[in-house]
Amino acid sequence: MNTTNLKILDVNRKDRHQVAAGRKQLDQIRKSAKLQQSLRQHIAYGVPVNCIGPKFGITTEQCWTILRELEII
């Protein structure tokens, strides 16, 4: 296995850990009115979704999911 394949495997592992951690964070957002309000404010101020996700400790895809669930977008 060459170094390129090892780098790809390492990135995939990091992505999986981020997704797993993001699931816990998503549950916290669903339960917390304060975090939901913060999400709404970020959207209202025009912050791009791809910047909001990492700020909340979730991936961009998870951010889109929670925004749809909460009917923010």
C-alpha positions as CSV (number, residue, x, y, z in Angstrom):
1,M,0.0,0.0,0.0
2,N,1.5,3.3,-1.0
3,T,1.4,6.5,1.1
4,T,-1.5,8.0,-0.9
5,N,-3.7,5.1,0.1
6,L,-2.6,5.5,3.7
7,K,-3.5,9.2,3.7
8,I,-6.9,8.4,2.2
9,L,-7.6,5.8,4.9
10,D,-6.5,8.2,7.6
11,V,-8.8,10.9,6.3
12,N,-11.7,8.4,6.1
13,R,-11.0,7.4,9.7
14,K,-11.1,11.1,10.8
15,D,-14.3,11.7,8.9
16,R,-15.9,8.7,10.6
17,H,-14.9,10.0,14.1
18,Q,-16.2,13.5,13.2
19,V,-19.5,12.0,12.0
20,A,-19.8,10.0,15.2
21,A,-19.0,13.0,17.4
22,G,-21.4,15.1,15.3
23,R,-24.3,12.7,16.1
24,K,-23.9,13.4,19.8
25,Q,-23.7,17.1,19.0
26,L,-26.9,16.9,16.8
27,D,-28.7,15.4,19.8
28,Q,-27.6,18.2,22.0
29,I,-28.8,20.8,19.4
30,R,-32.2,19.0,19.1
31,K,-32.6,19.3,22.9
32,S,-31.2,22.8,23.4
33,A,-33.3,25.8,22.6
34,K,-30.2,28.0,23.1
35,L,-28.2,26.1,20.4
36,Q,-31.2,26.2,18.1
37,Q,-31.5,30.0,18.5
38,S,-27.8,30.4,17.8
39,L,-28.2,28.4,14.6
40,R,-31.1,30.7,13.6
41,Q,-29.0,33.8,14.3
42,H,-26.1,32.5,12.2
43,I,-28.5,31.8,9.3
44,A,-30.1,35.3,9.8
45,Y,-26.7,37.0,9.7
46,G,-25.9,35.2,6.4
47,V,-23.2,32.9,7.6
48,P,-22.6,30.1,5.1
49,V,-23.8,26.7,6.2
50,N,-20.4,25.2,5.5
51,C,-18.9,27.6,8.1
52,I,-21.7,26.9,10.7
53,G,-21.3,23.2,10.8
54,P,-17.7,23.1,12.0
55,K,-18.4,25.8,14.5
56,F,-21.0,23.6,16.1
57,G,-18.8,20.5,15.9
58,I,-20.8,18.8,13.1
59,T,-20.2,18.2,9.4
60,T,-21.8,20.4,6.8
61,E,-24.1,17.6,5.8
62,Q,-25.3,17.2,9.4
63,C,-25.8,21.0,9.6
64,W,-28.0,20.9,6.5
65,T,-30.0,18.0,8.1
66,I,-30.6,19.8,11.4
67,L,-31.5,23.0,9.6
68,R,-34.2,21.1,7.7
69,E,-35.4,19.2,10.7
70,L,-35.8,22.4,12.7
71,E,-37.4,24.1,9.6
72,I,-34.9,26.9,9.8
73,I,-34.4,26.8,6.0
